[in-house]
């Protein structure tokens, strides 16, 4: 009978083969290793950004490879910073689509969700994406 996630089972089997025994400690070690090395970077509430500044907002993380969320268009928001007035893209949840279950590709290093040919990548660096060429639009 198998239990735990597939990564824990693979680590446990490797430890069993390496030490040529089936100790119960291997299960505990496998759980600890998998919790650190095989944890997805996507969290509930995080968003993935597409090339056209459209967003995929994650509502639930079902597993390391599956999430539930919705696609939504961008909205421009003005924020006062130390530099001055900045313009940013943020998700506009008023125009969101229905909730979808989507597969996460490469969840441990560079998570992305795909919609046909478009890729939505996780933005870890900034909470907001600054809009390019703002002086031309708001001049």
C-alpha positions as a Markdown table, in Angstrom:
| # | Residue | x | y | z |
|---|---|---|---|---|
| 1 | Unk | 0.0 | 0.0 | 0.0 |
| 2 | Unk | 1.4 | 3.4 | -1.0 |
| 3 | Unk | 0.8 | 6.6 | 1.0 |
| 4 | Unk | 2.0 | 10.2 | 0.8 |
| 5 | Unk | 2.8 | 12.1 | -2.3 |
| 6 | Unk | 4.8 | 10.6 | -5.1 |
| 7 | Unk | 7.9 | 12.6 | -4.3 |
| 8 | Unk | 7.9 | 11.2 | -0.7 |
| 9 | Unk | 7.5 | 7.7 | -2.0 |
| 10 | Unk | 10.4 | 8.2 | -4.5 |
| 11 | Unk | 12.7 | 9.5 | -1.8 |
| 12 | Unk | 11.8 | 6.7 | 0.6 |
| 13 | Unk | 12.4 | 4.1 | -2.1 |
| 14 | Unk | 15.8 | 5.6 | -2.9 |
| 15 | Unk | 16.8 | 5.6 | 0.8 |
| 16 | Unk | 15.6 | 2.0 | 1.1 |
| 17 | Unk | 17.7 | 1.0 | -1.9 |
| 18 | Unk | 20.7 | 3.0 | -0.8 |
| 19 | Unk | 20.9 | 1.5 | 2.8 |
| 20 | Unk | 19.5 | -1.9 | 1.7 |
| 21 | Unk | 16.8 | -2.0 | 4.4 |
| 22 | Unk | 13.3 | -0.7 | 5.1 |
| 23 | Unk | 13.6 | 1.4 | 8.2 |
| 24 | Unk | 10.6 | 3.5 | 9.3 |
| 25 | Unk | 13.0 | 6.4 | 9.7 |
| 26 | Unk | 13.3 | 6.6 | 5.9 |
| 27 | Unk | 9.6 | 7.6 | 5.8 |
| 28 | Unk | 10.1 | 10.5 | 8.2 |
| 29 | Unk | 13.3 | 11.6 | 6.4 |
| 30 | Unk | 11.5 | 11.5 | 3.0 |
| 31 | Unk | 8.6 | 13.6 | 4.4 |
| 32 | Unk | 11.1 | 16.3 | 5.6 |
| 33 | Unk | 13.1 | 16.3 | 2.4 |
| 34 | Unk | 9.9 | 16.5 | 0.2 |
| 35 | Unk | 8.5 | 19.3 | 2.3 |
| 36 | Unk | 11.5 | 21.5 | 1.5 |
| 37 | Unk | 12.6 | 20.5 | -2.0 |
| 38 | Unk | 9.2 | 19.7 | -3.6 |
| 39 | Unk | 7.1 | 22.6 | -2.5 |
| 40 | Unk | 5.5 | 24.6 | -5.2 |
| 41 | Unk | 6.1 | 28.4 | -5.3 |
| 42 | Unk | 2.5 | 29.1 | -6.2 |
| 43 | Unk | 0.3 | 30.1 | -3.2 |
| 44 | Unk | -3.4 | 31.0 | -2.9 |
| 45 | Unk | -3.7 | 34.7 | -3.8 |
| 46 | Unk | -0.7 | 34.9 | -6.0 |
| 47 | Unk | -1.1 | 35.8 | -9.6 |
| 48 | Unk | 0.6 | 34.7 | -12.8 |
| 49 | Unk | 1.2 | 37.4 | -15.5 |
| 50 | Unk | 0.8 | 36.9 | -19.2 |
| 51 | Unk | 2.6 | 38.7 | -22.0 |
| 52 | Unk | -0.4 | 41.0 | -22.7 |
| 53 | Unk | -0.5 | 42.0 | -19.0 |
| 54 | Unk | -3.6 | 39.7 | -18.4 |
| 55 | Unk | -3.5 | 37.8 | -15.1 |
| 56 | Unk | -4.3 | 34.4 | -13.7 |
| 57 | Unk | -5.2 | 34.7 | -10.0 |
| 58 | Unk | -4.8 | 31.6 | -7.9 |
| 59 | Unk | -7.6 | 30.9 | -5.5 |
| 60 | Unk | -6.7 | 27.3 | -4.4 |
| 61 | Unk | -3.7 | 25.1 | -4.7 |
| 62 | Unk | -5.0 | 21.6 | -5.3 |
| 63 | Unk | -1.6 | 19.9 | -5.5 |
| 64 | Unk | 1.9 | 20.7 | -6.6 |
| 65 | Unk | 0.8 | 20.5 | -10.3 |
| 66 | Unk | -2.8 | 21.7 | -10.2 |
| 67 | Unk | -4.4 | 25.0 | -9.1 |
| 68 | Unk | -7.9 | 26.6 | -9.2 |
| 69 | Unk | -8.3 | 30.2 | -10.2 |
| 70 | Unk | -9.5 | 32.7 | -12.8 |
| 71 | Unk | -8.3 | 34.8 | -15.6 |
| 72 | Unk | -8.8 | 38.5 | -15.4 |
| 73 | Unk | -7.9 | 41.7 | -17.4 |
| 74 | Unk | -5.4 | 44.3 | -16.2 |
| 75 | Unk | -6.2 | 47.6 | -14.6 |
| 76 | Unk | -4.0 | 50.6 | -14.1 |
| 77 | Unk | -3.4 | 51.9 | -10.6 |
| 78 | Unk | -1.6 | 55.1 | -9.5 |
| 79 | Unk | 0.6 | 54.7 | -6.4 |
| 80 | Unk | 2.5 | 57.4 | -4.5 |
| 81 | Unk | 6.1 | 56.2 | -3.8 |
| 82 | Unk | 9.3 | 57.9 | -2.7 |
| 83 | Unk | 10.2 | 58.5 | -6.3 |
| 84 | Unk | 6.9 | 60.1 | -7.1 |
| 85 | Unk | 3.6 | 59.0 | -8.7 |
| 86 | Unk | 4.0 | 55.6 | -10.4 |
| 87 | Unk | 1.6 | 53.7 | -12.7 |
| 88 | Unk | 1.2 | 49.9 | -12.2 |
| 89 | Unk | -0.8 | 47.1 | -13.8 |
| 90 | Unk | -2.9 | 45.1 | -11.2 |
| 91 | Unk | -5.6 | 42.4 | -11.7 |
| 92 | Unk | -9.1 | 43.8 | -12.3 |
| 93 | Unk | -11.3 | 41.2 | -10.5 |
| 94 | Unk | -14.5 | 42.9 | -11.7 |
| 95 | Unk | -13.9 | 41.5 | -15.2 |
| 96 | Unk | -12.8 | 38.0 | -14.2 |
| 97 | Unk | -13.8 | 34.8 | -16.0 |
| 98 | Unk | -15.2 | 31.7 | -14.3 |
| 99 | Unk | -13.1 | 29.6 | -12.0 |
| 100 | Unk | -10.9 | 27.0 | -13.8 |
| 101 | Unk | -8.7 | 24.1 | -12.8 |
| 102 | Unk | -5.4 | 24.6 | -14.6 |
| 103 | Unk | -2.2 | 22.5 | -14.6 |
| 104 | Unk | 1.0 | 24.2 | -13.3 |
| 105 | Unk | 4.1 | 23.5 | -15.5 |
| 106 | Unk | 7.5 | 23.5 | -13.7 |
| 107 | Unk | 6.0 | 24.2 | -10.3 |
| 108 | Unk | 9.3 | 24.1 | -8.3 |
| 109 | Unk | 11.5 | 26.6 | -10.2 |
| 110 | Unk | 9.6 | 28.7 | -12.8 |
| 111 | Unk | 5.8 | 28.1 | -12.4 |
| 112 | Unk | 3.6 | 28.8 | -15.4 |
| 113 | Unk | 0.0 | 28.2 | -16.5 |
| 114 | Unk | -0.8 | 27.9 | -20.2 |
| 115 | Unk | -3.9 | 29.0 | -22.1 |
| 116 | Unk | -3.6 | 27.8 | -25.6 |
| 117 | Unk | -0.4 | 29.5 | -26.9 |
| 118 | Unk | -0.1 | 32.1 | -24.1 |
| 119 | Unk | 2.0 | 31.5 | -21.0 |
| 120 | Unk | 1.2 | 33.1 | -17.6 |
| 121 | Unk | 4.4 | 33.2 | -15.5 |
| 122 | Unk | 4.6 | 33.7 | -11.7 |
| 123 | Unk | 5.8 | 37.2 | -10.8 |
| 124 | Unk | 7.9 | 36.8 | -7.6 |
| 125 | Unk | 10.0 | 39.9 | -7.9 |
| 126 | Unk | 7.4 | 42.6 | -7.7 |
| 127 | Unk | 3.9 | 42.8 | -6.2 |
| 128 | Unk | 2.9 | 45.1 | -9.0 |
| 129 | Unk | 4.2 | 45.3 | -12.5 |
| 130 | Unk | 5.1 | 48.8 | -13.6 |
| 131 | Unk | 3.6 | 49.9 | -16.8 |
| 132 | Unk | 6.0 | 50.9 | -19.6 |
| 133 | Unk | 5.9 | 54.3 | -21.4 |
| 134 | Unk | 3.5 | 55.9 | -18.9 |
| 135 | Unk | 4.4 | 59.4 | -19.9 |
| 136 | Unk | 3.0 | 58.9 | -23.4 |
| 137 | Unk | -0.4 | 57.5 | -22.2 |
| 138 | Unk | -1.0 | 60.0 | -19.4 |
| 139 | Unk | 0.5 | 63.1 | -21.0 |
